Amino acid sequence: MAANPMNTLMEISMGFTLPRTLHVVAELGIADALGETPQSREDLAAATGTNAGALDRALRLLSAHGVFQKAGTYAHTPSPAGPSSST
């Protein structure tokens, strides 16, 4: 059975969305502004000079892919436990 051409077109055209969103959020310094304390979209937008609604959409996308956590506010995802790099 052949793939649905509309689905194929959507997959191709939307394939850039996740990496581009991550790039924009990195350029804006969102992770640095977030720091160690969970923050609302309004607080992050004010700290970075961005639009709260647009920032919320970007952070929801990234949260859905495990880059950030969302539970009313945004937070960093926990670092995976691994070997210590200290010597």
Backbone torsions as a table, in degrees:
resi	resn	phi	psi	omega
1	MET	NA	130.8	-178.7
2	ALA	-73.7	148.7	177.2
3	ALA	-67.5	149.1	177.3
4	ASN	-67.8	121.2	-177.7
5	PRO	-58.2	-35.1	179.7
6	MET	-66.1	-42.6	177.8
7	ASN	-64.5	-40.7	178.2
8	THR	-61.7	-45.1	179.0
9	LEU	-61.8	-42.7	179.1
10	MET	-64.6	-42.9	178.8
11	GLU	-60.8	-42.9	-179.2
12	ILE	-68.2	-45.8	-174.9
13	SER	-73.5	-24.6	-178.3
14	MET	-99.8	0.4	-177.2
15	GLY	-63.4	-19.5	-179.1
16	PHE	-88.7	-12.8	-170.2
17	THR	-60.1	-51.2	-176.8
18	LEU	-64.2	-51.4	179.5
19	PRO	-63.9	-35.8	179.5
20	ARG	-68.0	-40.1	178.0
21	THR	-62.6	-44.3	177.7
22	LEU	-61.0	-40.7	179.1
23	HIS	-62.6	-46.6	-179.1
24	VAL	-63.7	-45.1	179.7
25	VAL	-62.0	-37.7	177.3
26	ALA	-67.4	-43.5	178.5
27	GLU	-60.8	-35.2	-179.1
28	LEU	-78.1	-11.1	179.8
29	GLY	73.4	30.9	-177.2
30	ILE	-63.0	-43.4	-178.7
31	ALA	-62.4	-39.4	177.7
32	ASP	-66.5	-42.3	179.7
33	ALA	-66.1	-30.8	-179.1
34	LEU	-68.2	-39.9	178.4
35	GLY	59.5	-146.0	-175.9
36	GLU	-95.6	-8.8	-176.1
37	THR	-107.8	127.5	175.7
38	PRO	-55.8	142.3	-177.3
39	GLN	-135.3	155.5	175.9
40	SER	-78.0	164.4	178.0
41	ARG	-63.0	-35.2	-180.0
42	GLU	-65.1	-43.9	179.4
43	ASP	-64.8	-42.5	179.1
44	LEU	-66.3	-39.6	179.2
45	ALA	-64.7	-42.2	178.9
46	ALA	-64.8	-40.1	-178.2
47	ALA	-69.3	-25.5	-175.6
48	THR	-112.8	-0.3	179.9
49	GLY	67.3	36.7	-179.3
50	THR	-115.9	169.8	176.9
51	ASN	-79.5	125.9	-175.7
52	ALA	-60.8	-40.8	-179.2
53	GLY	-66.2	-45.8	179.4
54	ALA	-66.1	-41.3	178.3
55	LEU	-62.8	-40.8	178.7
56	ASP	-60.2	-43.5	179.1
57	ARG	-62.4	-43.0	179.5
58	ALA	-64.4	-43.9	-178.0
59	LEU	-70.5	-32.1	175.3
60	ARG	-64.8	-41.5	177.6
61	LEU	-61.2	-48.4	-178.7
62	LEU	-67.7	-33.5	176.5
63	SER	-65.6	-36.6	178.5
64	ALA	-64.8	-20.7	179.8
65	HIS	-107.7	13.2	172.5
66	GLY	83.1	9.7	-179.7
67	VAL	-76.9	-40.9	175.9
68	PHE	-127.6	169.3	173.0
69	GLN	-110.3	143.9	176.6
70	LYS	-129.2	120.9	174.8
71	ALA	-147.6	64.9	-174.6
72	GLY	88.0	-40.4	173.9
73	THR	-127.1	169.5	178.8
74	TYR	-101.2	146.1	179.1
75	ALA	-148.0	161.9	173.5
76	HIS	-69.5	150.3	172.5
77	THR	-76.5	149.8	179.4
78	PRO	-63.5	145.0	175.5
79	SER	-71.6	140.0	178.1
80	PRO	-67.9	143.3	177.7
81	ALA	-72.0	133.3	-179.2
82	GLY	-154.4	-178.2	179.4
83	PRO	-62.2	142.0	179.2
84	SER	-71.4	139.5	179.2
85	SER	-93.5	0.6	-179.8
86	SER	-77.1	148.3	-179.4
87	THR	-119.4	NA	NA
